[in-house]
Amino acid sequence: MSLNLKKSAEKVQIELNRFGFELNVIELPDSTRTAQEAANAIGCTVGQIAKS
């Protein structure tokens, strides 16, 4: 099954689907190493970011 995701992201998506979550994993082209970078990449505040 290819979802056009890196292998690790694809595994997460498969598990989300398996448990019935209607969520989609996306991979961003910009760096998201920090919460600030992640917030900048998706256009939200740092307080809205949950880093794994």
RAHU-V977514 format. One record per pair of residues at least 12 apart in sequence whose C-alpha atoms are under 10 Angstrom apart, sorted by sequence separation. I is the first residue (numbers start at 0). J is the second residue. D is the distance in Angstrom with one decimal. If there is no record, write none. Layout:
<<I/J/D> <I/J/D>>
This chain:
<<11/23/9.5> <12/24/5.9> <28/40/8.4> <29/41/9.5> <33/45/9.4> <34/46/8.5> <36/48/10.0> <37/49/9.3> <0/13/9.3> <11/24/7.5> <12/25/9.2> <27/40/7.4> <34/47/9.1> <35/48/8.5> <37/50/8.7> <10/24/9.9> <27/41/8.5> <34/48/6.2> <9/24/7.9> <33/48/9.7> <34/49/7.7> <8/24/6.8> <9/25/9.6> <34/50/6.7> <8/25/8.1> <33/50/8.1> <8/26/7.9> <32/50/9.0> <31/50/9.2> <4/24/8.3> <5/25/10.0> <4/25/7.7> <5/26/8.3> <2/24/9.6> <3/25/9.6> <4/26/7.2> <3/26/9.5>>
